[in-house]
Each structure stands twice: as structure tokens, then as C-alpha cells.
Amino acid sequence: MDYDIDLFLDCFQMGIFSKKIQAFWLLSQLKIRARAAREMNITPVSFNTYIHNLERNMQCVLIQQNTPANGFQLTEEGEALKKQTANLLQIARDTLVENHHKTKQLEGQITIGAFPTATLIFIPKLLSAIKVEHPHLTVKVRERNTTKITQMVRDGTLDLGIVRIAEKAENFHETDLKAINLYQERTYIVSHKDHPLAKRKTISWQEIASEDLLLLSSDQGPLRSQIMRRFEEAQVTPHILCEGAESLTLLRMTAQNTGITIVSHRSLALASHLREHLHLLTPEAGPIDLYTAIIIRNRGYIPNAIQYICDTLLKIEAEYAR
């Protein structure tokens, strides 16, 4: 076993082993008495006293002194003590690490709100991480729309939420809420592969307005509001055939050639089983950019459990985006 300074600091300096064993272990590892004495912050004379007292207590010779040039070597008894000390050090270190981990484990309950697409992407992996790292921490998930999640985080019903926002988190200005960037994505116009629009790659908002539109309902936050703003800028009123709360529902209806819809890139990714029936277009004026963020109450500090959830969500996103 090689000399491990962290092992020495964690075990010896906590007083788990006597000074005599400390001296013997250091000498067996460092091979130089003066260096071992410096490591213990004692004089060479005091160091030699520890070694001699250990041999007297054990009633055996542990170190066989050779010529000055050759230094010393451990006796058979010394080698046996070295091996046993190494094993005990490792056991002690493992116990310290385990206990440290236990004291750092989180417990209690966290309530998270997320819109449907985010729920499918993040929650299963989040729960898997919590199960391994903090088994005493429980999570409740509330699947809601962005508007409702924001309200629930604000009034304290949710500890944190995953929501869509109109811009990046650094431009998010809510005095009682804090936003943390999670990801950015674009939207697409989606039609059935047999729809006349399937022959095209782009479409104007005026043309979109004339189609049977399957649109997210008005309580779905930034995506719906940005879509309606584009129609206003184009000075047209869309023909909304049906409103729905979930993008996947709208995509299923589009796959049956009921109408066209406007959804995010990640909603499309989660509906890969429908892609053979769908055709994607982008608006001629450019796609709508969507931002998804974690929101928490702005209390001046972040509790450990909430910080852990935020950090884990960011790690999941980094892996997902690869």
C-alpha cells in the first residue's frame, strides 16, 4: 500500500491510531526518519522514542537497523504490523467516508412542477439519481402548464418548477422568482406527410392562418403567446380548429391529418414513433426560439435539497444534449 497523505490526515489526525503506530506507519512508508518526524511535527528524538516504546509494548523488534548508507529494514514482525496497519487504515478510512456520506445525505420532501415534455425528459432520470444518492429524499411531481407552475412556485405550493420562459434566464426579471437556464430549442410547423404543405420547406404566417390549426391552449405560457404575437405581426387571425394542453396530443391529431400544429423540437423528439407520418416546415420569418428554465423562489439563499435538484437537472440536460 503506497503512502497516502489523505489517509494519514483523515485517520491519524483524528486520533484513531496512537502516536506510536503513527510513527511506525510513517517510517515504514517514507523510509526516512527525519521526514517522518517532520510529518508528525515532532523532533527526531521524540520520534525515536515512539518507535522504541512501541517495540517495548509489543515485546519484539520491528525495525532492523543497518549501516547508515543502507538505512533500515523491517523485521518479519515489522512487516506483519505494517500489513495489519494498512488494512486497519483502509477500514477506518472507508468508515469515515461512509459516515461522512451519511451525514451529507438529504432527506425530506421536494415538490416539483413540470410541463409534460420536461416531465418525460427529466423526471425519470432525476428519480434514479435521487434513489442512489439520497434515498431518504422523496419527490412529488405535479405536471402542470407553465402558467400554473409559475403561480405555484410563487405561492410556495411547489419548491421548484421547470417552465418555458420567453427569454434567457439572465433576462428574467421577477423580484420574487429566480430563473436558471436549462435549455433552448426551436419550434416547427408540422403537417401530415400527405398534406399539400408536405411539398414545401417553409411557410408564411398568413398561410398558416388559413389552415386548420391545432394549437396549444391559452394557458400554456410563452409558446402560445409567441405564436399569437407572430399572427398579430402578420396582421392575420388564425383559424384554430382545436386547442390542447399537450404537444404530444396535437402531434397525434396531426399524424391523422386532422390539421397542422406548431410544436417544439423536443416534443417532436419524444414523438419519434409518429415521425413517419409527419412533415416539418419552418416559418419564412424564422422559427420561434423557446427557453426552458428552472424557477425557484428568490429567498436570498437556496436550501441544500433544492440546490441538489437544480444541479442534478443541469447534469441530466448536459447528458441529454450530447
C-alpha positions in Angstrom: 0.0 0.0 0.0 1.6 3.3 -1.1 1.8 6.2 1.3 -1.4 8.2 1.2 -1.3 11.6 2.8 -5.2 11.8 2.9 -5.3 8.5 4.7 -2.8 9.9 7.2 -4.8 13.1 7.7 -8.2 11.5 8.0 -7.3 8.7 10.3 -4.2 9.6 12.3 -5.0 13.3 12.9 -8.5 12.3 14.2 -6.8 10.3 16.9 -8.0 6.9 15.6 -4.4 5.4 16.0 -1.9 6.1 18.7 1.2 8.2 18.2 3.4 5.1 18.3 1.5 3.5 15.5 1.6 6.8 13.5 5.3 6.9 13.9 5.8 3.3 12.8 3.5 3.7 9.8 5.1 6.8 8.6 8.6 5.4 8.9 7.6 2.2 7.1 6.2 4.3 4.2 8.6 7.3 4.0 11.8 5.3 4.8 13.4 8.4 6.2 13.2 9.2 10.0 13.7 12.9 9.6 10.9 13.2 7.1 8.6 11.0 9.1 9.3 13.2 12.2 8.5 16.3 10.2 5.3 14.8 9.0 4.3 14.4 12.7 5.7 17.8 13.6 7.9 16.4 16.3 11.7 16.2 16.9 13.7 13.1 15.7 14.4 12.3 19.3 10.7 12.2 20.2 10.1 10.2 17.0 12.7 7.5 18.0 11.1 7.4 21.5 7.7 6.5 19.9 9.3 3.7 17.9 11.2 2.3 20.9 8.1 2.4 23.2 6.1 0.6 20.5 8.7 -2.2 20.3 8.8 -2.4 24.1 5.0 -2.7 24.3 4.9 -5.4 21.6 7.9 -7.1 23.1 9.6 -7.6 19.7 12.0 -5.8 17.3 10.1 -4.1 14.5 13.0 -2.3 12.7 16.4 -3.8 12.0 19.0 -1.1 11.8 21.6 -1.4 9.1 24.5 0.8 8.1 23.8 4.5 7.7 24.1 4.1 3.9 21.6 1.3 3.8 19.2 2.8 6.4 17.0 0.1 7.9 14.6 -2.7 7.1 11.5 -4.1 8.8 11.8 -7.3 10.6 9.3 -10.1 10.0 7.3 -8.8 12.9 7.6 -5.3 11.4 6.3 -6.4 8.0 3.4 -8.1 9.7 2.5 -5.0 11.6 2.8 -2.8 8.5 0.4 -5.1 6.7 -2.1 -5.1 9.5 -1.9 -1.4 10.0 -2.5 -0.8 6.2 -5.7 -3.0 6.5 -6.9 -1.2 9.6 -6.2 2.2 8.0 -8.3 1.3 5.0 -11.2 0.0 7.1 -11.0 3.2 9.2 -10.9 5.4 6.0 -13.9 3.6 4.5 -15.9 4.0 7.6 -15.1 7.7 7.8 -16.1 8.2 4.1 -19.3 6.2 4.7 -20.3 8.2 7.8 -19.4 11.5 6.0 -21.7 10.5 3.2 -24.5 9.6 5.5 -24.2 13.0 7.3 -24.4 14.7 3.9 -27.4 12.8 2.7 -30.5 14.8 2.1 -33.9 13.9 3.4 -37.4 15.3 3.5 -39.7 16.0 0.5 -39.4 18.2 -2.5 -42.3 19.1 -4.7 -41.5 19.8 -8.4 -43.8 21.1 -11.1 -43.0 20.4 -14.8 -44.8 20.7 -18.1 -45.4 17.4 -19.9 -42.4 17.4 -22.3 -40.0 18.3 -19.4 -41.5 15.6 -17.2 -40.7 12.9 -19.7 -37.2 14.1 -20.3 -36.1 14.9 -16.7 -38.1 13.2 -14.0 -37.3 9.5 -14.6 -33.5 10.3 -14.6 -33.9 12.6 -11.6 -35.6 10.0 -9.6 -33.0 7.4 -10.5 -30.2 9.7 -9.2 -32.1 10.5 -6.0 -32.7 6.8 -5.3 -28.9 6.2 -5.4 -27.5 9.4 -3.9 -30.2 10.5 -1.4 -32.6 7.6 -0.7 -34.3 9.4 2.2 -35.3 12.3 -0.1 -38.7 11.9 -1.6 -40.2 13.8 -4.6 -43.7 14.8 -5.6 -44.2 15.7 -9.2 -47.0 18.0 -10.3 -47.5 18.0 -14.1 -49.0 21.4 -14.9 -48.7 24.1 -17.6 -46.2 26.9 -17.4 -48.6 29.5 -16.1 -49.8 27.3 -13.3 -46.3 26.1 -12.3 -45.1 29.7 -12.0 -48.0 30.6 -9.8 -47.5 27.6 -7.6 -43.8 28.3 -7.1 -44.6 31.9 -6.3 -47.1 31.0 -3.6 -44.9 28.2 -2.2 -47.0 25.2 -3.3 -44.0 24.0 -5.3 -40.4 24.1 -4.3 -39.3 24.5 -7.9 -40.6 24.3 -11.4 -39.5 23.5 -14.9 -41.1 26.1 -17.2 -40.9 27.7 -20.5 -39.9 31.4 -20.5 -39.9 34.0 -23.2 -36.2 34.8 -22.9 -33.0 33.6 -21.3 -32.8 33.4 -17.6 -30.4 36.3 -17.3 -33.2 38.5 -18.8 -35.8 37.1 -16.5 -37.0 39.9 -14.2 -39.3 38.7 -11.4 -38.5 40.1 -8.0 -39.9 37.1 -6.1 -38.6 34.4 -8.5 -35.1 33.2 -9.7 -34.6 31.5 -13.1 -31.8 29.1 -14.0 -31.2 28.3 -17.7 -32.0 24.7 -18.6 -32.1 24.6 -22.4 -33.1 26.4 -25.6 -35.0 25.0 -28.6 -36.9 26.0 -31.7 -40.4 25.4 -32.9 -41.6 23.8 -36.1 -44.8 23.9 -38.2 -45.9 20.3 -38.5 -48.3 18.8 -41.1 -49.2 15.3 -42.2 -46.9 13.9 -44.9 -49.9 13.7 -47.3 -50.9 17.3 -46.7 -50.4 19.8 -49.6 -47.8 21.6 -47.4 -45.7 18.5 -47.3 -44.2 19.6 -50.6 -42.7 22.7 -49.1 -40.0 23.5 -46.6 -41.2 27.0 -45.5 -44.5 28.7 -44.9 -45.7 32.2 -44.2 -47.8 33.1 -41.1 -50.5 34.3 -43.5 -50.7 30.8 -45.0 -50.6 29.2 -41.5 -53.6 31.3 -40.5 -55.6 29.9 -43.4 -55.1 26.3 -42.3 -56.9 24.2 -39.7 -54.7 24.9 -36.8 -54.2 22.6 -33.8 -52.8 24.9 -31.1 -51.7 24.8 -27.5 -54.3 26.3 -25.2 -54.0 29.9 -24.0 -52.8 28.8 -20.5 -49.6 27.2 -22.0 -47.5 30.3 -21.5 -44.7 31.6 -23.8 -45.1 29.2 -26.7 -48.8 30.1 -27.2 -48.2 33.8 -26.6 -45.3 34.0 -29.1 -47.3 32.1 -31.7 -50.2 34.6 -31.3 -47.8 37.5 -31.5 -46.5 36.3 -34.8 -50.0 36.2 -36.2 -50.6 39.7 -34.9 -47.4 40.9 -36.6 -48.6 39.3 -39.8 -52.0 41.1 -39.3 -54.0 37.8 -39.7 -56.3 35.9 -37.4 -55.6 32.1 -37.3 -58.3 29.5 -37.8 -57.9 27.5 -34.6 -59.7 24.2 -35.1 -58.7 22.7 -31.8 -56.8 23.7 -28.6 -55.0 21.2 -26.5 -52.9 21.2 -23.3 -50.2 18.8 -24.6 -48.0 18.9 -27.7 -48.0 15.1 -28.0 -51.8 15.1 -28.3 -51.6 17.7 -31.0 -49.0 15.7 -32.9 -51.1 12.6 -32.7 -54.0 14.5 -34.2 -51.7 15.9 -36.9 -50.5 12.4 -37.7 -54.1 11.6 -38.5 -54.2 14.6 -40.9 -56.7 16.5 -38.8 -54.9 19.8 -39.2 -51.4 21.4 -38.8 -49.8 22.2 -35.5 -46.9 24.2 -34.1 -44.7 22.4 -31.5 -41.2 22.5 -30.0 -38.2 20.5 -31.2 -38.2 18.3 -28.1 -41.8 17.5 -28.3 -41.1 16.2 -31.8 -38.1 14.2 -30.5 -40.4 12.5 -27.9 -42.9 11.6 -30.7 -40.4 9.7 -32.8 -43.0 7.0 -33.3 -45.1 9.5 -35.3 -42.4 11.0 -37.4 -43.1 8.7 -40.4 -46.5 10.4 -40.7 -45.3 14.0 -40.3 -43.6 16.7 -42.3 -41.8 19.7 -40.8 -41.8 23.3 -42.0 -40.2 26.4 -40.7 -41.8 29.9 -40.8 -40.4 32.2 -43.6 -39.9 34.9 -40.9 -37.7 32.5 -38.9 -38.5 29.9 -36.2 -39.7 30.8 -32.7 -37.0 30.3 -30.1 -38.1 28.8 -26.8 -36.3 28.9 -23.5 -36.8 26.4 -20.7 -35.7 27.2 -17.2 -35.8 26.1 -13.6 -37.6 28.6 -11.4 -37.4 28.8 -7.6 -38.4 31.4 -5.1 -35.9 34.2 -4.7 -35.3 34.0 -1.0 -31.6 35.1 -0.9 -30.4 31.5 -0.4 -31.1 28.1 -1.9 -31.8 25.2 0.5 -29.4 22.2 0.0 -32.1 19.9 -1.3 -33.3 22.4 -3.8 -29.8 23.2 -4.9 -29.2 19.4 -5.3 -32.2 19.1 -7.5 -31.2 22.1 -9.7 -27.7 20.7 -10.1 -28.9 17.3 -11.0 -31.4 18.7 -13.6 -28.5 20.6 -15.2 -26.4 17.4 -15.3 -29.3 15.5 -16.9 -29.7 18.2 -19.5 -25.9 18.1 -20.3 -26.1 14.4 -20.9 -29.4 14.7 -23.0 -27.9 17.4 -25.2 -24.8 15.4 -26.2 
